[in-house]
Amino acid sequence: MNPSPPHPLKPLKPLKPLPPKVNFETMRIYKPLVAAKAALSELRGTAKSLPNPAILIDTLFLQEALASSEIENIVTTQDEAFQATLSENTEGSVEAKEVNRYSIALRHGYESWRKRQGISENMLIEMFQILKQRDDGYRTLPGTVVRNQRSGETIYMPPQEPNEIVRLMRDLETFINDQRSAMDPLIRMALIHHQFESIHPFFDGNGRVGRMLNVLYLSHAGLLDEPILYLSRAINATRPDYYRLLQAVRDEGAWADWVIYMLTAVEKSAHSSLRLIEGVREEMLATKRRMRSDLPKIYSQDLLNNLFRRPYTRIEYVAKDIDVHYNTASSHLKKLAAAGFVEEMEAGRSKYYVNRSLLKILLEVSEQDEALAAAARG
């Protein structure tokens, strides 16, 4: 949250490096842990049934960006968010552009992780810089507090001293990348997220960068081959519990409740991603049959993949992605539009093309998630 004048808050308990001295090997934690791991395993296996699971990364990163940003009351529509991906200069709402920057920052973090096979302080700082369009890093000025989003009440004062923030973040980096730990990686993810949010290293955007870290850690820990779990939708559906349990750890040391909450969110998110992947797989097969039948001269697996990698696309994107001349890409898209595979749209003097069948799947899964969350709330 934003810096503010010093607040008469109860004295800050110094944050300690992870892990806390808590027994996480209990039946109460074991049951949701087994359920979450089983759901992730099923998701991992189902993703392999796609011709190329990586084609969903950009779309799922944007889904994660939409949900994570909504937790911070940055709200836009699927349509606005996808339009913002077409060009950095595309006109659109401030919210849509910020959601797009989240997606870009997450993509940057993923590419950095692939190169380094590790999650570093510098990577997190770079993600923050992309998200907030800044060139600084950790907080250096005192006075930052965390406030209740609704009441404005100050509920927590994170570490204030710059040296303390740096020390804690370096300890966290060590914990993230420690491959010798016997602790289950899903429990570690829950601890890592809480510690990051409690350090609150940046002047703003901590919640969003922390939730990006969740996505990346699942791949880092080997639980997913690709970062195809958009965990923030489950968190957004239970936002009051998320903030309440974050604070309960600080106030009461309620680590078990927090870990169970995160494990349950992972399980729900995995089932949501499963529904999405199964829907995309079926639609890709149907589209493949239709393209081979109706447009055999332009059909290729690369072109098919491109239609599902970018729900909103432009001629130059297709030309680059499938390595054809601009005029060839233009011809392909016009034929696809005429045959009903995509819809041609205009933005000023420019044209773009929309895969409505994929958007329909995204919307249906979103509506199912909302219905399940509403039913769980009673």
Helices and strands as residue ranges (DSSP letters): H 27-47, G 53-56, H 57-71, H 78-84, H 94-116, H 121-132, E 146-147, E 154-156, H 162-176, H 185-199, H 206-220, H 232-237, H 239-252, H 255-294, H 301-309, E 312-313, H 315-321, H 326-338, E 343-347, E 350-354, H 356-377
